[in-house]
Amino acid sequence: MPSTKPSKPTLPPARDPRERFLSLANSRVTSAIHQIRLIGNLANQKNYRYESHEASKIVRALQRELDEVKAKFNGAAKSESTTFRL
């Protein structure tokens, strides 16, 4: 009687790290730019009411995260979990 071993699921071949980087960078940066533009739409005072300190808080939060990304690409490995609240 032939032995029936459970077959292991076959994984797709691992993609080259460069390919993965390019693919993810393109999609994630495009998505981030889109989201930033949507946040920018909040500046339309015909549709929204906000205080200047609230706008400043939004800009500071975005700048802080952008600074984190720059630091990571320059070799720093600092990262914090952040939830934004006005």
Phi and psi restraints in degrees (range 20) as a CNS / XPLOR table:
assign (resid 1 and name C) (resid 2 and name N)
       (resid 2 and name CA) (resid 2 and name C) 1.0 -71.1 20.0 2
assign (resid 2 and name N) (resid 2 and name CA)
       (resid 2 and name C) (resid 3 and name N) 1.0 141.3 20.0 2
assign (resid 2 and name C) (resid 3 and name N)
       (resid 3 and name CA) (resid 3 and name C) 1.0 -76.5 20.0 2
assign (resid 3 and name N) (resid 3 and name CA)
       (resid 3 and name C) (resid 4 and name N) 1.0 139.2 20.0 2
assign (resid 3 and name C) (resid 4 and name N)
       (resid 4 and name CA) (resid 4 and name C) 1.0 -110.9 20.0 2
assign (resid 4 and name N) (resid 4 and name CA)
       (resid 4 and name C) (resid 5 and name N) 1.0 100.2 20.0 2
assign (resid 4 and name C) (resid 5 and name N)
       (resid 5 and name CA) (resid 5 and name C) 1.0 -87.1 20.0 2
assign (resid 5 and name N) (resid 5 and name CA)
       (resid 5 and name C) (resid 6 and name N) 1.0 140.3 20.0 2
assign (resid 5 and name C) (resid 6 and name N)
       (resid 6 and name CA) (resid 6 and name C) 1.0 -64.9 20.0 2
assign (resid 6 and name N) (resid 6 and name CA)
       (resid 6 and name C) (resid 7 and name N) 1.0 132.5 20.0 2
assign (resid 6 and name C) (resid 7 and name N)
       (resid 7 and name CA) (resid 7 and name C) 1.0 -78.9 20.0 2
assign (resid 7 and name N) (resid 7 and name CA)
       (resid 7 and name C) (resid 8 and name N) 1.0 140.2 20.0 2
assign (resid 7 and name C) (resid 8 and name N)
       (resid 8 and name CA) (resid 8 and name C) 1.0 -78.2 20.0 2
assign (resid 8 and name N) (resid 8 and name CA)
       (resid 8 and name C) (resid 9 and name N) 1.0 141.4 20.0 2
assign (resid 8 and name C) (resid 9 and name N)
       (resid 9 and name CA) (resid 9 and name C) 1.0 -65.5 20.0 2
assign (resid 9 and name N) (resid 9 and name CA)
       (resid 9 and name C) (resid 10 and name N) 1.0 138.2 20.0 2
assign (resid 9 and name C) (resid 10 and name N)
       (resid 10 and name CA) (resid 10 and name C) 1.0 -86.5 20.0 2
assign (resid 10 and name N) (resid 10 and name CA)
       (resid 10 and name C) (resid 11 and name N) 1.0 129.7 20.0 2
assign (resid 10 and name C) (resid 11 and name N)
       (resid 11 and name CA) (resid 11 and name C) 1.0 -91.5 20.0 2
assign (resid 11 and name N) (resid 11 and name CA)
       (resid 11 and name C) (resid 12 and name N) 1.0 146.0 20.0 2
assign (resid 11 and name C) (resid 12 and name N)
       (resid 12 and name CA) (resid 12 and name C) 1.0 -64.6 20.0 2
assign (resid 12 and name N) (resid 12 and name CA)
       (resid 12 and name C) (resid 13 and name N) 1.0 151.5 20.0 2
assign (resid 12 and name C) (resid 13 and name N)
       (resid 13 and name CA) (resid 13 and name C) 1.0 -59.4 20.0 2
assign (resid 13 and name N) (resid 13 and name CA)
       (resid 13 and name C) (resid 14 and name N) 1.0 140.5 20.0 2
assign (resid 13 and name C) (resid 14 and name N)
       (resid 14 and name CA) (resid 14 and name C) 1.0 -63.3 20.0 2
assign (resid 14 and name N) (resid 14 and name CA)
       (resid 14 and name C) (resid 15 and name N) 1.0 135.5 20.0 2
assign (resid 14 and name C) (resid 15 and name N)
       (resid 15 and name CA) (resid 15 and name C) 1.0 -78.9 20.0 2
assign (resid 15 and name N) (resid 15 and name CA)
       (resid 15 and name C) (resid 16 and name N) 1.0 152.0 20.0 2
assign (resid 15 and name C) (resid 16 and name N)
       (resid 16 and name CA) (resid 16 and name C) 1.0 -59.1 20.0 2
assign (resid 16 and name N) (resid 16 and name CA)
       (resid 16 and name C) (resid 17 and name N) 1.0 135.6 20.0 2
assign (resid 16 and name C) (resid 17 and name N)
       (resid 17 and name CA) (resid 17 and name C) 1.0 -55.4 20.0 2
assign (resid 17 and name N) (resid 17 and name CA)
       (resid 17 and name C) (resid 18 and name N) 1.0 -34.2 20.0 2
assign (resid 17 and name C) (resid 18 and name N)
       (resid 18 and name CA) (resid 18 and name C) 1.0 -66.2 20.0 2
assign (resid 18 and name N) (resid 18 and name CA)
       (resid 18 and name C) (resid 19 and name N) 1.0 -43.9 20.0 2
assign (resid 18 and name C) (resid 19 and name N)
       (resid 19 and name CA) (resid 19 and name C) 1.0 -60.6 20.0 2
assign (resid 19 and name N) (resid 19 and name CA)
       (resid 19 and name C) (resid 20 and name N) 1.0 -45.6 20.0 2
assign (resid 19 and name C) (resid 20 and name N)
       (resid 20 and name CA) (resid 20 and name C) 1.0 -61.1 20.0 2
assign (resid 20 and name N) (resid 20 and name CA)
       (resid 20 and name C) (resid 21 and name N) 1.0 -44.0 20.0 2
assign (resid 20 and name C) (resid 21 and name N)
       (resid 21 and name CA) (resid 21 and name C) 1.0 -59.2 20.0 2
assign (resid 21 and name N) (resid 21 and name CA)
       (resid 21 and name C) (resid 22 and name N) 1.0 -50.0 20.0 2
assign (resid 21 and name C) (resid 22 and name N)
       (resid 22 and name CA) (resid 22 and name C) 1.0 -61.1 20.0 2
assign (resid 22 and name N) (resid 22 and name CA)
       (resid 22 and name C) (resid 23 and name N) 1.0 -44.5 20.0 2
assign (resid 22 and name C) (resid 23 and name N)
       (resid 23 and name CA) (resid 23 and name C) 1.0 -63.2 20.0 2
assign (resid 23 and name N) (resid 23 and name CA)
       (resid 23 and name C) (resid 24 and name N) 1.0 -49.9 20.0 2
assign (resid 23 and name C) (resid 24 and name N)
       (resid 24 and name CA) (resid 24 and name C) 1.0 -68.5 20.0 2
assign (resid 24 and name N) (resid 24 and name CA)
       (resid 24 and name C) (resid 25 and name N) 1.0 -39.6 20.0 2
assign (resid 24 and name C) (resid 25 and name N)
       (resid 25 and name CA) (resid 25 and name C) 1.0 -60.9 20.0 2
assign (resid 25 and name N) (resid 25 and name CA)
       (resid 25 and name C) (resid 26 and name N) 1.0 -46.1 20.0 2
assign (resid 25 and name C) (resid 26 and name N)
       (resid 26 and name CA) (resid 26 and name C) 1.0 -60.4 20.0 2
assign (resid 26 and name N) (resid 26 and name CA)
       (resid 26 and name C) (resid 27 and name N) 1.0 -47.3 20.0 2
assign (resid 26 and name C) (resid 27 and name N)
       (resid 27 and name CA) (resid 27 and name C) 1.0 -72.4 20.0 2
assign (resid 27 and name N) (resid 27 and name CA)
       (resid 27 and name C) (resid 28 and name N) 1.0 -41.0 20.0 2
assign (resid 27 and name C) (resid 28 and name N)
       (resid 28 and name CA) (resid 28 and name C) 1.0 -70.6 20.0 2
assign (resid 28 and name N) (resid 28 and name CA)
       (resid 28 and name C) (resid 29 and name N) 1.0 -39.7 20.0 2
assign (resid 28 and name C) (resid 29 and name N)
       (resid 29 and name CA) (resid 29 and name C) 1.0 -68.7 20.0 2
assign (resid 29 and name N) (resid 29 and name CA)
       (resid 29 and name C) (resid 30 and name N) 1.0 -40.7 20.0 2
assign (resid 29 and name C) (resid 30 and name N)
       (resid 30 and name CA) (resid 30 and name C) 1.0 -60.1 20.0 2
assign (resid 30 and name N) (resid 30 and name CA)
       (resid 30 and name C) (resid 31 and name N) 1.0 -43.8 20.0 2
assign (resid 30 and name C) (resid 31 and name N)
       (resid 31 and name CA) (resid 31 and name C) 1.0 -64.3 20.0 2
assign (resid 31 and name N) (resid 31 and name CA)
       (resid 31 and name C) (resid 32 and name N) 1.0 -43.5 20.0 2
assign (resid 31 and name C) (resid 32 and name N)
       (resid 32 and name CA) (resid 32 and name C) 1.0 -62.6 20.0 2
assign (resid 32 and name N) (resid 32 and name CA)
       (resid 32 and name C) (resid 33 and name N) 1.0 -42.9 20.0 2
assign (resid 32 and name C) (resid 33 and name N)
       (resid 33 and name CA) (resid 33 and name C) 1.0 -61.4 20.0 2
assign (resid 33 and name N) (resid 33 and name CA)
       (resid 33 and name C) (resid 34 and name N) 1.0 -43.3 20.0 2
assign (resid 33 and name C) (resid 34 and name N)
       (resid 34 and name CA) (resid 34 and name C) 1.0 -59.8 20.0 2
assign (resid 34 and name N) (resid 34 and name CA)
       (resid 34 and name C) (resid 35 and name N) 1.0 -46.4 20.0 2
assign (resid 34 and name C) (resid 35 and name N)
       (resid 35 and name CA) (resid 35 and name C) 1.0 -64.8 20.0 2
assign (resid 35 and name N) (resid 35 and name CA)
       (resid 35 and name C) (resid 36 and name N) 1.0 -38.8 20.0 2
assign (resid 35 and name C) (resid 36 and name N)
       (resid 36 and name CA) (resid 36 and name C) 1.0 -64.0 20.0 2
assign (resid 36 and name N) (resid 36 and name CA)
       (resid 36 and name C) (resid 37 and name N) 1.0 -40.1 20.0 2
assign (resid 36 and name C) (resid 37 and name N)
       (resid 37 and name CA) (resid 37 and name C) 1.0 -64.0 20.0 2
assign (resid 37 and name N) (resid 37 and name CA)
       (resid 37 and name C) (resid 38 and name N) 1.0 -37.6 20.0 2
assign (resid 37 and name C) (resid 38 and name N)
       (resid 38 and name CA) (resid 38 and name C) 1.0 -64.7 20.0 2
assign (resid 38 and name N) (resid 38 and name CA)
       (resid 38 and name C) (resid 39 and name N) 1.0 -39.3 20.0 2
assign (resid 38 and name C) (resid 39 and name N)
       (resid 39 and name CA) (resid 39 and name C) 1.0 -63.1 20.0 2
assign (resid 39 and name N) (resid 39 and name CA)
       (resid 39 and name C) (resid 40 and name N) 1.0 -40.4 20.0 2
assign (resid 39 and name C) (resid 40 and name N)
       (resid 40 and name CA) (resid 40 and name C) 1.0 -59.6 20.0 2
assign (resid 40 and name N) (resid 40 and name CA)
       (resid 40 and name C) (resid 41 and name N) 1.0 -30.9 20.0 2
assign (resid 40 and name C) (resid 41 and name N)
       (resid 41 and name CA) (resid 41 and name C) 1.0 -61.8 20.0 2
assign (resid 41 and name N) (resid 41 and name CA)
       (resid 41 and name C) (resid 42 and name N) 1.0 -24.5 20.0 2
assign (resid 41 and name C) (resid 42 and name N)
       (resid 42 and name CA) (resid 42 and name C) 1.0 -65.3 20.0 2
assign (resid 42 and name N) (resid 42 and name CA)
       (resid 42 and name C) (resid 43 and name N) 1.0 -15.9 20.0 2
assign (resid 42 and name C) (resid 43 and name N)
       (resid 43 and name CA) (resid 43 and name C) 1.0 -75.3 20.0 2
assign (resid 43 and name N) (resid 43 and name CA)
       (resid 43 and name C) (resid 44 and name N) 1.0 -9.4 20.0 2
assign (resid 43 and name C) (resid 44 and name N)
       (resid 44 and name CA) (resid 44 and name C) 1.0 -71.6 20.0 2
assign (resid 44 and name N) (resid 44 and name CA)
       (resid 44 and name C) (resid 45 and name N) 1.0 104.7 20.0 2
assign (resid 44 and name C) (resid 45 and name N)
       (resid 45 and name CA) (resid 45 and name C) 1.0 -75.0 20.0 2
assign (resid 45 and name N) (resid 45 and name CA)
       (resid 45 and name C) (resid 46 and name N) 1.0 -7.6 20.0 2
assign (resid 45 and name C) (resid 46 and name N)
       (resid 46 and name CA) (resid 46 and name C) 1.0 -75.2 20.0 2
assign (resid 46 and name N) (resid 46 and name CA)
       (resid 46 and name C) (resid 47 and name N) 1.0 -25.1 20.0 2
assign (resid 46 and name C) (resid 47 and name N)
       (resid 47 and name CA) (resid 47 and name C) 1.0 -109.1 20.0 2
assign (resid 47 and name N) (resid 47 and name CA)
       (resid 47 and name C) (resid 48 and name N) 1.0 -21.2 20.0 2
assign (resid 47 and name C) (resid 48 and name N)
       (resid 48 and name CA) (resid 48 and name C) 1.0 -135.5 20.0 2
assign (resid 48 and name N) (resid 48 and name CA)
       (resid 48 and name C) (resid 49 and name N) 1.0 150.9 20.0 2
assign (resid 48 and name C) (resid 49 and name N)
       (resid 49 and name CA) (resid 49 and name C) 1.0 -116.6 20.0 2
assign (resid 49 and name N) (resid 49 and name CA)
       (resid 49 and name C) (resid 50 and name N) 1.0 130.5 20.0 2
assign (resid 49 and name C) (resid 50 and name N)
       (resid 50 and name CA) (resid 50 and name C) 1.0 -152.6 20.0 2
assign (resid 50 and name N) (resid 50 and name CA)
       (resid 50 and name C) (resid 51 and name N) 1.0 159.3 20.0 2
assign (resid 50 and name C) (resid 51 and name N)
       (resid 51 and name CA) (resid 51 and name C) 1.0 -92.8 20.0 2
assign (resid 51 and name N) (resid 51 and name CA)
       (resid 51 and name C) (resid 52 and name N) 1.0 153.2 20.0 2
assign (resid 51 and name C) (resid 52 and name N)
       (resid 52 and name CA) (resid 52 and name C) 1.0 -61.1 20.0 2
assign (resid 52 and name N) (resid 52 and name CA)
       (resid 52 and name C) (resid 53 and name N) 1.0 -34.1 20.0 2
assign (resid 52 and name C) (resid 53 and name N)
       (resid 53 and name CA) (resid 53 and name C) 1.0 -67.1 20.0 2
assign (resid 53 and name N) (resid 53 and name CA)
       (resid 53 and name C) (resid 54 and name N) 1.0 -28.6 20.0 2
assign (resid 53 and name C) (resid 54 and name N)
       (resid 54 and name CA) (resid 54 and name C) 1.0 -70.8 20.0 2
assign (resid 54 and name N) (resid 54 and name CA)
       (resid 54 and name C) (resid 55 and name N) 1.0 -42.0 20.0 2
assign (resid 54 and name C) (resid 55 and name N)
       (resid 55 and name CA) (resid 55 and name C) 1.0 -62.4 20.0 2
assign (resid 55 and name N) (resid 55 and name CA)
       (resid 55 and name C) (resid 56 and name N) 1.0 -42.0 20.0 2
assign (resid 55 and name C) (resid 56 and name N)
       (resid 56 and name CA) (resid 56 and name C) 1.0 -62.9 20.0 2
assign (resid 56 and name N) (resid 56 and name CA)
       (resid 56 and name C) (resid 57 and name N) 1.0 -38.4 20.0 2
assign (resid 56 and name C) (resid 57 and name N)
       (resid 57 and name CA) (resid 57 and name C) 1.0 -64.9 20.0 2
assign (resid 57 and name N) (resid 57 and name CA)
       (resid 57 and name C) (resid 58 and name N) 1.0 -40.2 20.0 2
assign (resid 57 and name C) (resid 58 and name N)
       (resid 58 and name CA) (resid 58 and name C) 1.0 -62.7 20.0 2
assign (resid 58 and name N) (resid 58 and name CA)
       (resid 58 and name C) (resid 59 and name N) 1.0 -48.1 20.0 2
assign (resid 58 and name C) (resid 59 and name N)
       (resid 59 and name CA) (resid 59 and name C) 1.0 -63.3 20.0 2
assign (resid 59 and name N) (resid 59 and name CA)
       (resid 59 and name C) (resid 60 and name N) 1.0 -41.6 20.0 2
assign (resid 59 and name C) (resid 60 and name N)
       (resid 60 and name CA) (resid 60 and name C) 1.0 -62.7 20.0 2
assign (resid 60 and name N) (resid 60 and name CA)
       (resid 60 and name C) (resid 61 and name N) 1.0 -41.6 20.0 2
assign (resid 60 and name C) (resid 61 and name N)
       (resid 61 and name CA) (resid 61 and name C) 1.0 -63.6 20.0 2
assign (resid 61 and name N) (resid 61 and name CA)
       (resid 61 and name C) (resid 62 and name N) 1.0 -44.2 20.0 2
assign (resid 61 and name C) (resid 62 and name N)
       (resid 62 and name CA) (resid 62 and name C) 1.0 -65.2 20.0 2
assign (resid 62 and name N) (resid 62 and name CA)
       (resid 62 and name C) (resid 63 and name N) 1.0 -42.4 20.0 2
assign (resid 62 and name C) (resid 63 and name N)
       (resid 63 and name CA) (resid 63 and name C) 1.0 -64.6 20.0 2
assign (resid 63 and name N) (resid 63 and name CA)
       (resid 63 and name C) (resid 64 and name N) 1.0 -40.1 20.0 2
assign (resid 63 and name C) (resid 64 and name N)
       (resid 64 and name CA) (resid 64 and name C) 1.0 -59.9 20.0 2
assign (resid 64 and name N) (resid 64 and name CA)
       (resid 64 and name C) (resid 65 and name N) 1.0 -44.1 20.0 2
assign (resid 64 and name C) (resid 65 and name N)
       (resid 65 and name CA) (resid 65 and name C) 1.0 -67.3 20.0 2
assign (resid 65 and name N) (resid 65 and name CA)
       (resid 65 and name C) (resid 66 and name N) 1.0 -38.9 20.0 2
assign (resid 65 and name C) (resid 66 and name N)
       (resid 66 and name CA) (resid 66 and name C) 1.0 -64.2 20.0 2
assign (resid 66 and name N) (resid 66 and name CA)
       (resid 66 and name C) (resid 67 and name N) 1.0 -39.7 20.0 2
assign (resid 66 and name C) (resid 67 and name N)
       (resid 67 and name CA) (resid 67 and name C) 1.0 -62.3 20.0 2
assign (resid 67 and name N) (resid 67 and name CA)
       (resid 67 and name C) (resid 68 and name N) 1.0 -37.6 20.0 2
assign (resid 67 and name C) (resid 68 and name N)
       (resid 68 and name CA) (resid 68 and name C) 1.0 -61.7 20.0 2
assign (resid 68 and name N) (resid 68 and name CA)
       (resid 68 and name C) (resid 69 and name N) 1.0 -44.0 20.0 2
assign (resid 68 and name C) (resid 69 and name N)
       (resid 69 and name CA) (resid 69 and name C) 1.0 -62.6 20.0 2
assign (resid 69 and name N) (resid 69 and name CA)
       (resid 69 and name C) (resid 70 and name N) 1.0 -45.4 20.0 2
assign (resid 69 and name C) (resid 70 and name N)
       (resid 70 and name CA) (resid 70 and name C) 1.0 -58.0 20.0 2
assign (resid 70 and name N) (resid 70 and name CA)
       (resid 70 and name C) (resid 71 and name N) 1.0 -45.0 20.0 2
assign (resid 70 and name C) (resid 71 and name N)
       (resid 71 and name CA) (resid 71 and name C) 1.0 -61.8 20.0 2
assign (resid 71 and name N) (resid 71 and name CA)
       (resid 71 and name C) (resid 72 and name N) 1.0 -41.4 20.0 2
assign (resid 71 and name C) (resid 72 and name N)
       (resid 72 and name CA) (resid 72 and name C) 1.0 -63.1 20.0 2
assign (resid 72 and name N) (resid 72 and name CA)
       (resid 72 and name C) (resid 73 and name N) 1.0 -41.2 20.0 2
assign (resid 72 and name C) (resid 73 and name N)
       (resid 73 and name CA) (resid 73 and name C) 1.0 -70.1 20.0 2
assign (resid 73 and name N) (resid 73 and name CA)
       (resid 73 and name C) (resid 74 and name N) 1.0 -18.9 20.0 2
assign (resid 73 and name C) (resid 74 and name N)
       (resid 74 and name CA) (resid 74 and name C) 1.0 -95.7 20.0 2
assign (resid 74 and name N) (resid 74 and name CA)
       (resid 74 and name C) (resid 75 and name N) 1.0 9.5 20.0 2
assign (resid 74 and name C) (resid 75 and name N)
       (resid 75 and name CA) (resid 75 and name C) 1.0 104.5 20.0 2
assign (resid 75 and name N) (resid 75 and name CA)
       (resid 75 and name C) (resid 76 and name N) 1.0 -10.0 20.0 2
assign (resid 75 and name C) (resid 76 and name N)
       (resid 76 and name CA) (resid 76 and name C) 1.0 -76.7 20.0 2
assign (resid 76 and name N) (resid 76 and name CA)
       (resid 76 and name C) (resid 77 and name N) 1.0 144.2 20.0 2
assign (resid 76 and name C) (resid 77 and name N)
       (resid 77 and name CA) (resid 77 and name C) 1.0 -115.9 20.0 2
assign (resid 77 and name N) (resid 77 and name CA)
       (resid 77 and name C) (resid 78 and name N) 1.0 27.0 20.0 2
assign (resid 77 and name C) (resid 78 and name N)
       (resid 78 and name CA) (resid 78 and name C) 1.0 -80.0 20.0 2
assign (resid 78 and name N) (resid 78 and name CA)
       (resid 78 and name C) (resid 79 and name N) 1.0 135.2 20.0 2
assign (resid 78 and name C) (resid 79 and name N)
       (resid 79 and name CA) (resid 79 and name C) 1.0 -151.7 20.0 2
assign (resid 79 and name N) (resid 79 and name CA)
       (resid 79 and name C) (resid 80 and name N) 1.0 140.4 20.0 2
assign (resid 79 and name C) (resid 80 and name N)
       (resid 80 and name CA) (resid 80 and name C) 1.0 -128.5 20.0 2
assign (resid 80 and name N) (resid 80 and name CA)
       (resid 80 and name C) (resid 81 and name N) 1.0 147.2 20.0 2
assign (resid 80 and name C) (resid 81 and name N)
       (resid 81 and name CA) (resid 81 and name C) 1.0 -85.5 20.0 2
assign (resid 81 and name N) (resid 81 and name CA)
       (resid 81 and name C) (resid 82 and name N) 1.0 125.1 20.0 2
assign (resid 81 and name C) (resid 82 and name N)
       (resid 82 and name CA) (resid 82 and name C) 1.0 -131.9 20.0 2
assign (resid 82 and name N) (resid 82 and name CA)
       (resid 82 and name C) (resid 83 and name N) 1.0 134.8 20.0 2
assign (resid 82 and name C) (resid 83 and name N)
       (resid 83 and name CA) (resid 83 and name C) 1.0 -115.9 20.0 2
assign (resid 83 and name N) (resid 83 and name CA)
       (resid 83 and name C) (resid 84 and name N) 1.0 127.8 20.0 2
assign (resid 83 and name C) (resid 84 and name N)
       (resid 84 and name CA) (resid 84 and name C) 1.0 -89.2 20.0 2
assign (resid 84 and name N) (resid 84 and name CA)
       (resid 84 and name C) (resid 85 and name N) 1.0 135.6 20.0 2
assign (resid 84 and name C) (resid 85 and name N)
       (resid 85 and name CA) (resid 85 and name C) 1.0 -142.1 20.0 2
assign (resid 85 and name N) (resid 85 and name CA)
       (resid 85 and name C) (resid 86 and name N) 1.0 138.4 20.0 2
